C-alpha cells in the first residue's frame, strides 16, 4: 500500500468513507464474545475520525445494537448480522433487510429441533441473533469433536434450505442467501457515491465480501480509490493477506492506521 492511497483519504475526508469490522479488527478476539470491547484509545480515535470523514461505519456479524455496545459510540453507522441490519447514528433500533423477513424464523426453528443437551456436552454454545443463529465451539473441551458434530448440523441445515456459513470457530445458520457484508457495504457506499476514496478493514472470511464490494465500486467509478486493509491472524483465511492492500499484524496494530488516517 502506498502512502498516496492514504493521502487520498486524508486529503478528501469530506468525500471519503472508513469502514471497519469489529471483532478481530477493532476489538481483540476473546474467549467469550460478550466480553469483547474496543480499547479506549481506539474508540477515541474512531470518534475523532467520525467528525472529519464523510462516513465512518462498523460492519459486524453481531447484531447491530450489540456491535454498537462493543464499540461504544452512538454517532456512527452500524451494519449488523452480516448485512441483515442497518443501525443509523443515534437510532434505537435497526432497520432489517427485507429479503430476510419471510424466512427470519426458520434458523431458530431448526435449532430448536436439535439435541441441545448433546451440543452442550460438546461445549457448543448457541447465540440467538434474530434472523441468524450462531453455534460457537471456541473453548470446547474437544474442539475437533465439536466441529465434527457441527459439520453434520450444517449438512442437515442445508437439506432444510438454510444457508450455512463458517467463521472463526462459529457456524452460522442464515435464512436466505444473497445478503452479506459485501452487499450491505455496496449499498451503503453507493448511496453516498461518488466518493473520492473508501477504506475497509477486516480479518475474516466474511470481510472478503466487503473487500470485493469496495473494489467493484472503484471499478465502476463510484469510488475513486478503494483501500482494503487485512488484519492478520492464525485463524483467519489466507485470502485476507492475498487480497489486502495493507496487512496489519493483529488488532493491536489498528491504532497506528487510525493515527495515519487522522493525519
N, C-alpha and C positions, 0 to 999 in steps of 0.2 A: 504494500500500500504506500503510495507516495504522499508526501506532505501536501501536494497540490490538491488532493481529494479532500483532506481535512480543511485546507484553506477555503475550498469552495463552500463547505458547510459554514465555516466561521464568517466568511465574507458576506454570505447571503442568508443570515439567520432568519430574516423576515420571510424567507421563501424556502426554508429547509425544514425537514422533519427528522426527528430522532425517535426510534422505536426500540424497545428493549424487552427481551424475555425476562422473566423474574427469577425463578428457581434455577440455580446453576449459572446465572449471569449477573444479576444484581444482588441476589441473596445466595450465600453458600448452601450447598446441599447438606441437610441434617437428617439424622435417623428418623425423627418424627416430623412429618410435614407441617403439623400445627405449630412447631417451634421455630420455623423459619422466619427470619427477619432481615430486611435490608439494613446494613450497618448505617449508623447515624451519619457518618461522613459522606457516604454515597447518597443517602436520602437528601442531604443538604445540597449536594451538587445537582441532583436531578431537579430539585425545586428551583435552583438558580437558573438552570437551563430552560425550564418551563416558561420563565418570564422573558426569555430572549429569543427563543425559536418559534417558528410558526406553529409547530406541533411537537409535543412530547407525549408519547404513549407507551404503556406497558402491555405486553401481549403474553398471555399466560394460559396454561392448561387448567389452572384453578378457576373456580367461579370468580367472576369479575369482582364481586364485593370482597372476596377473600384475598384476591390479588392486591386490592387497594389496602386491606388491613396489613398485609405483609410489607408493602412499600411504605405505607404511612403518609400518603399525600392525596388530598382531595382534588387538587387543581388540575390534574392531568387526566387523559382519557385511558380507559382500560378495555382491552379486548380479552374476554374470559372464555373458559371452556373451549379452547382451541377454535375460537371463531363463532361459537354459538351465542355469545353475549357481547353487547357493547354498552359500556357504562360511561356516560358523559361526565365531564367535570362537574362535581357538586351534586350529581343525581343521587337519589336514594335507592333506585332500583335500575337494573339493566334492561335494555331492550333485547328481546330474544329473537334470534334468527328465525323467520317464519318457515323456513324449509324444514325445521325440526318439529314444528308444533304438532302435526298429526300423529307422529310416532314417538313423541317425547317420553311416554311412559313405558315403552317396550323394554329398554335395558333394565329398568328396576324390576319389572315383572319377571324377566328372565332370571335375574339374580335371586329373586325370592324363591325360585324353584330349585335352586342348588342346595346341597347339603352344607349348611352354614357351620355345623359342628365339625365336619371333616376339614373344611377350609380353615377354621380356627385352630384346629390341632396342628395343621401345617404351618401356622404362623401367617396365613394370608388375611389381610385386613381389607374390608370393603370401605369405600368412600362414596357417599351419595352426592353427586354433583348435578342433580336435576336431570337433564336430558342425557348426561353421560354418567355411567357407573364405572368406578375405578377399583381395581384389585391390586393391592400392593404386597410385595413379598420381601422388601428390604428388611433385614434383621431377622428373618425367619430362621428357626433352628437348623433347617437343612434347606438352603435356598435353591439347590438343584432340584430337590423333590417338589418344592413349592412351584417352581417354574414349570416342571413337567406336568403337574396337575393343571396348571393354568393353560398349558398348550391344549389339553383336552377340552377345557372350558371354552377356549377360543373357537375350537372346531365346532362345538355344539352351538355356540352363539351364531356363527356364520351360517350354519344349516338353518337356523331360525330367522335368518335375514338381517341380523345385526352386523354392524361394521366394527371390526376389531382393530385396535392399534396398540403396538408395543412401545413403551417408553423406558425410562431408566428405572428398572425393577418395578414396573407397573404395567398392567394390562387394562386398557380402556375399552368399554363397550359403548358404542355410539349408535344413535337411532337411524341416521341416514349418512350417505356418502356425499361428497361434493362440498362439504363445509370443513375448513381447516384454517390454520393460521394464515396461510397464503391467500386464500380467498378473502378473508377479513381484512388483511393488510392491504391488499389490492383495492378493495372497496373504499377503505378509509383514506388512502392516499389519492385515489382517483377523484374523490370528491373535492380535493384541495388542489388538484392539478390546474395549471402547470406548476411544478416545484423545481427550484434550482438544484436541490440535492435531497437525498433521503438516505439515512443510515439505519440498518437493522443489526442488532447484536443478539446472538443466541448460541446455545450449546448443544441442543438435542436434535433428534431426527425431525421432529415437528417444525423446528426452526428452518429447516432446509426449504420447506414450502414457502416460508416468508422470504428467504433469500431470493428464490426464483421469482416471486411476485414483484419484488422491488426491481429486479433486473428486467423483467418484462415491461415494466413501466418506463424504465430507461430506454429500452429498445423502441418503444412506441413514441418516445419523445415527450411523454408527460412528466418524466423526471429527468432532469439534466444529467445528474451523476448519481449512480447507485453505489453505496458503500456497504459491504457485508462484513461483519466482524464475528469471527468464531471464537468461542470460549472453549479451550481445550480441556479434556478430562479423560480419564482412563475408561469411563463408562460410555462416553459419547461416541457417535458414529465417526468413522474416518472421513466421511464426506464433508463434515464441518470444516476440517482443516483444508480439504481439497478445494472447496467452493468459496472459502472466505478470502477477502482481500487482505485482511489482517487477522492474525491469530493471537489471542491473549492466553497467557498461562494461568488459567483459572479465574474465578470471580474476584479473587484478591487483586487482580490487575485492572479491574474495570475503573477504579478511581483515577488511574492515570489517563485513561482515554477520556473520561469526563472532564478532567482538568484541561486536556488539549482542546476539547470542544468549547470550553469556556473562553479559551484564548487569553 
